[in-house]
Amino acid sequence: MNLTSIKTIKELLARHGFAFSKSLGQNFLINPSVCLKIASEGRDVIDYAPCVFEIGAGIGVLTKELSRTCKKVVCVEIDRALEPILAETLADCSNVEIVWGDVMKIDLAELFAQKFEGEEEIICCANLPYYITSPVIMRLLEERLPLKTITVMVQKEAALRLCSPVGSRDCGAVSVAVRYYSEPKKLFNVSRGSFIPAPSVDSAVIRLKVHGGERYRGDVSDERLFFRIVRAAFSQRRKQLANPVSEELNLPKERIKAALSACDLNTSARAEDLTLEEFIKLYNNINRENI
């Protein structure tokens, strides 16, 4: 089946009576050259054919490309209306398994243990719905799943935010979290014409080389507190971070300013002024009070 043809795709969807769901943010990636690049970039840091965890199969264009060069593909798909379509488009892909369910509700640790037992080289590749981009990425990172890389298509603006260096104007709390768990890199842009139906914005593909947070575990003993501080600092990013952090932790503002000073940081600093390492220093100084 020629899944590069819009006519073929529309006939396929019509034959199965499929209707796109706005609530699921369905914009299916159909550009084969983009799928090839995603599959290639996802494997770039792996020496041999890895196993792949995919989120959202769509009509299977990316899934099919991944199956050609990877050992095994396990894809979580929420929309059961796609079942007969994928049965047709992936009929010749014996190394693909579709797991029907919501990626935000499935026990991912158990899923990985069952589907990738004994496997060490596992990557994630996906075209993520815009409305769950950050929650999905953070869940993959925070649960410390055995992933080497996460290569995903996201909204172009989200790619900028997710990959922004900590300490830059475009960074946010999610930028800090992504850098804490991984090394992010924006790979390439993708025009809206690569999807059906075409979204109203352009997209970009990013790759996160996962280090699981181990790099900072010795410095951050209480990750929950660390990220409370980070989120509070960015919650009012135009203000000096001492204000929202003191409110969040119920501490005097002067205590936070003293912590900043002890870290050789400007007491008037805003969240975007601090690097990841400086946030960790600030956390450690505040944590001495056993909050």
HUTAPE-V342654 format. One record per backbone hydrogen bond with DSSP energy under -0.5 kcal/mol. NH is the residue of the N-H (numbers start at 1). CO is the residue of the C=O. E is the energy in kcal/mol with one decimal. If there is no record, write none. Layout:
# HUTAPE-V342654
{{NH,CO,E} {NH,CO,E}}
This chain:
# HUTAPE-V342654
{{3,1,-1.3} {5,2,-1.2} {6,4,-0.6} {9,5,-2.3} {10,6,-2.8} {11,7,-2.2} {12,8,-2.4} {13,9,-2.6} {14,10,-2.4} {15,11,-2.4} {16,12,-1.3} {17,14,-1.3} {18,13,-2.9} {22,20,-0.6} {25,22,-1.4} {26,21,-1.8} {27,25,-0.8} {28,196,-2.3} {30,194,-2.6} {31,194,-1.1} {32,30,-0.8} {35,31,-2.0} {36,32,-2.3} {37,33,-1.8} {38,34,-2.6} {39,35,-2.5} {40,36,-2.3} {41,37,-3.0} {42,38,-2.4} {43,39,-1.2} {44,41,-0.8} {46,43,-2.3} {51,121,-2.7} {52,72,-3.2} {53,123,-2.8} {54,52,-0.6} {54,74,-2.7} {55,125,-0.6} {56,54,-0.6} {56,76,-3.1} {60,57,-2.5} {64,60,-2.5} {65,61,-1.6} {66,62,-2.6} {67,63,-2.1} {68,64,-1.0} {69,65,-0.7} {69,66,-0.8} {70,66,-1.7} {71,50,-2.1} {72,50,-0.7} {73,95,-2.8} {74,52,-2.9} {75,73,-0.5} {75,97,-2.7} {76,54,-2.4} {77,75,-0.6} {77,99,-2.2} {80,78,-0.9} {82,79,-1.9} {83,80,-1.6} {86,82,-3.0} {87,83,-2.0} {88,84,-1.1} {89,85,-2.8} {90,86,-2.4} {91,88,-0.9} {93,90,-2.1} {94,92,-0.9} {96,93,-1.4} {97,73,-2.7} {99,75,-3.5} {99,97,-0.5} {100,98,-0.6} {101,77,-2.0} {101,99,-0.6} {103,101,-0.6} {105,102,-2.1} {106,102,-2.2} {108,106,-1.3} {111,107,-2.2} {112,108,-2.9} {113,109,-2.0} {114,110,-2.1} {115,111,-3.0} {116,112,-2.2} {119,116,-2.3} {122,120,-1.0} {123,51,-2.5} {124,149,-2.2} {125,53,-1.7} {126,151,-1.8} {127,55,-0.6} {128,126,-0.7} {128,153,-1.5} {132,129,-1.4} {133,130,-1.2} {136,132,-2.4} {137,133,-2.4} {138,134,-2.8} {139,135,-1.9} {140,136,-2.4} {141,137,-1.9} {142,138,-3.2} {143,139,-1.9} {144,141,-1.4} {145,140,-1.2} {147,145,-3.0} {148,122,-3.1} {149,122,-0.5} {150,208,-1.9} {151,124,-3.3} {152,150,-0.6} {152,206,-2.1} {153,126,-2.4} {154,152,-0.5} {154,204,-2.9} {156,202,-2.3} {159,155,-2.2} {160,156,-1.7} {161,157,-1.9} {162,158,-3.0} {163,159,-1.9} {164,160,-0.7} {164,161,-0.6} {168,165,-1.3} {171,168,-1.1} {176,172,-1.7} {177,173,-2.1} {178,174,-2.7} {179,175,-2.2} {180,176,-1.9} {181,177,-1.7} {182,178,-1.9} {183,209,-2.0} {184,182,-0.6} {185,207,-1.5} {187,205,-3.0} {188,205,-1.1} {190,203,-2.8} {194,191,-1.8} {195,192,-1.3} {196,28,-2.1} {203,190,-2.9} {204,154,-2.6} {205,188,-3.0} {206,152,-2.5} {207,185,-2.9} {208,150,-2.6} {209,183,-2.3} {209,207,-0.6} {210,148,-1.7} {210,208,-0.9} {211,181,-2.5} {212,181,-1.3} {214,211,-1.3} {216,213,-1.7} {217,213,-0.7} {217,214,-0.7} {218,214,-0.5} {219,216,-1.1} {220,216,-2.0} {221,219,-0.6} {226,222,-2.3} {227,223,-2.5} {228,224,-1.5} {229,225,-2.2} {230,226,-2.0} {231,227,-2.7} {232,228,-2.3} {233,229,-2.4} {234,230,-1.8} {235,231,-1.0} {235,232,-0.6} {236,232,-0.6} {237,234,-1.0} {239,236,-2.4} {241,269,-2.5} {243,240,-1.7} {244,240,-0.6} {245,241,-2.1} {246,242,-1.7} {247,243,-1.8} {248,244,-2.5} {249,245,-2.3} {250,246,-0.8} {251,246,-2.1} {255,252,-1.0} {256,252,-1.2} {257,253,-2.2} {258,254,-2.2} {259,255,-1.7} {260,256,-2.3} {261,257,-2.5} {262,258,-2.3} {263,259,-1.0} {263,260,-0.6} {264,261,-1.8} {265,260,-2.8} {269,266,-2.0} {273,270,-1.8} {274,271,-1.4} {279,275,-2.1} {280,276,-2.1} {281,277,-2.0} {282,278,-2.4} {283,279,-2.7} {284,280,-2.4} {285,281,-2.0} {286,282,-2.5} {287,283,-3.1} {288,284,-0.8} {288,285,-0.6} {289,286,-1.9} {290,287,-2.3}}
